[in-house]
Amino acid sequence: MDAIDRKILNLLYAGLNDASIARRCGVGHRTIQRKVQRLMERLEANGRVALGARAQELGLLAPSVNKVPESR
């Protein structure tokens, strides 16, 4: 898995849509759609939410994304 795949997973997990991820990665919207589809296939996830959960489960997310906010 390359750096762009990890960045996409982190941004997806943070709740960004494909257009926002594309802008942040400097690529086209369709490129992100294709990459998300390939990531879902590779990680055996049947949707975007499942992909984020699977990425977290496998330890593929940046530590700051994994942190659960403390309740006040």
Summary of the structure (lengths in Angstrom):
residues: 72
radius of gyration: 12.0
end to end distance: 36.7
largest distance: 40.1
contacts: 175
relative contact order: 0.17
helix: 65%
strand: 0%
